[in-house]
Amino acid sequence: MKILSKKLKINEMKTLCQSFRKEIIDMVYNAKSGHIAGPLGAVEQYVALYFGDVLKYNPKNPKWEKRDRVVISNGHYAPLAYLVLAEAGFFDKQILKTFRNFESILQGHPNKKTPGIETSSGPVGEGLSQATGMCLASKLDKNPYQVYCLMGDGEQQEGSTWEAVMFAAKYKLDNLICLIDRNQIQIDGHTEDVMPIEPLKAKYESFNWNVIEVDGHNLKEIINAINQAKFINDNPTVIICNTLAGKGVSFIENKSEWHGKSISDDVYQKIQNELNN
Ligand SMILES: Cc1ncc(C[n+]2csc(CCOP(=O)(O)OP(=O)(O)O)c2C)c(N)n1
């Protein structure tokens, strides 16, 4: 079967990142609610995954048996997830305008009505368990696919995350690659003030995971890390992506109060001035 994943050059991906930042703002502004800082900071991770020639998918057949699975554990990154899926061809870009409308397939948090979405998410801390189940199923069914789990750093405070971390190590789930958006913020403040998660790298290593740390705004570093992880045998991999929450808008950057909220007309104009310069 012909694989229809969309591949872009680094410069094309960079341009896409910039336009996605504007579109995240437009989607949240139009919906009068939604999450902002996380998605703005994680754009490069999603773009690298879908357009950096690492992920196997077929937008014309979203349930293709041999596709790689993507679990969006940080479901509140939905606007960003929908942008990459539309760009990849899973659905018409016009549908993006219906984000958060009552009957839209693009709800505030992802669910399986959206082509390309594997699992419903929103309650944080659940995705890694779902991803490990898929990894085990791949091995039992002898259907080799890769499972990617996209997580927030706030999710590293959840007990359920660490149960899944142990499970993945025990069952040697080397088809699992997690990307953690280490943007230092969560809904109520900075992670290290709310509930410290450091030393995160050492913690994962002590659970027998392969750990790679990257600049989460460097597309090449993310793509190289994923390609490296694919060749690891016996251990799951986590890629800690160090990012700046809210990247691109100075007064949103690194501010947990911008985790999610509606955007007023005045603020929308201020954001436009920054993103268009
Ligand atoms: C189980 C559960 N508890 C609480 C929430 C409310 N909540 C939504 S996002 C979030 C913070 C998650 O942290 P992180 O992924 O680091 O978020 P960021 O601010 O970086 O977007 C919380 C607590 C939730 N969605 N699910």
The ligand as an SDF file (V2000), in Angstrom:
LIG
                    3D

 26 27  0  0  0  0  0  0  0  0999 V2000
   -7.5550   14.4640   35.7650 C   0  0  0  0  0  0  0  0  0  0  0  0
   -7.5610   15.9490   35.5150 C   0  0  0  0  0  0  0  0  0  0  0  0
   -7.3680   16.8000   36.5130 N   0  0  0  0  0  0  0  0  0  0  0  0
   -7.3530   18.1350   36.2750 C   0  0  0  0  0  0  0  0  0  0  0  0
   -7.5550   18.6080   35.0140 C   0  0  0  0  0  0  0  0  0  0  0  0
   -7.5470   20.1040   34.7530 C   0  0  0  0  0  0  0  0  0  0  0  0
   -6.3490   20.4240   33.9470 N   0  0  0  0  0  0  0  0  0  0  0  0
   -6.4350   20.6750   32.6450 C   0  0  0  0  0  0  0  0  0  0  0  0
   -4.9550   20.9500   31.9460 S   0  0  0  0  0  0  0  0  0  0  0  0
   -4.1740   20.8280   33.4300 C   0  0  0  0  0  0  0  0  0  0  0  0
   -2.6990   21.0510   33.5610 C   0  0  0  0  0  0  0  0  0  0  0  0
   -1.9100   20.0150   32.8900 C   0  0  0  0  0  0  0  0  0  0  0  0
   -0.5660   20.3610   32.9170 O   0  0  0  0  0  0  0  0  0  0  0  0
    0.2470   20.5910   31.5740 P   0  0  0  0  0  0  0  0  0  0  0  0
   -0.0770   19.4980   30.6360 O   0  0  0  0  0  0  0  0  0  0  0  0
    1.6630   20.7720   31.9570 O   0  0  0  0  0  0  0  0  0  0  0  0
   -0.4180   21.9040   31.0380 O   0  0  0  0  0  0  0  0  0  0  0  0
    0.1120   23.2160   30.2780 P   0  0  0  0  0  0  0  0  0  0  0  0
   -0.1850   24.3560   31.2030 O   0  0  0  0  0  0  0  0  0  0  0  0
    1.5610   23.0770   30.0030 O   0  0  0  0  0  0  0  0  0  0  0  0
   -0.7130   23.3230   29.0380 O   0  0  0  0  0  0  0  0  0  0  0  0
   -5.0750   20.5310   34.4290 C   0  0  0  0  0  0  0  0  0  0  0  0
   -4.7110   20.3300   35.8550 C   0  0  0  0  0  0  0  0  0  0  0  0
   -7.7680   17.6820   33.9830 C   0  0  0  0  0  0  0  0  0  0  0  0
   -7.9420   18.0590   32.7150 N   0  0  0  0  0  0  0  0  0  0  0  0
   -7.7520   16.3540   34.2480 N   0  0  0  0  0  0  0  0  0  0  0  0
  1  2  1  0
  2  3  1  0
  2 26  2  0
  3  4  2  0
  4  5  1  0
  5  6  1  0
  5 24  2  0
  6  7  1  0
  7  8  2  0
  7 22  1  0
  8  9  1  0
  9 10  1  0
 10 11  1  0
 10 22  2  0
 11 12  1  0
 12 13  1  0
 13 14  1  0
 14 15  2  0
 14 16  1  0
 14 17  1  0
 17 18  1  0
 18 19  2  0
 18 20  1  0
 18 21  1  0
 22 23  1  0
 24 25  1  0
 24 26  1  0
M  CHG  1   7   1
M  END
$$$$
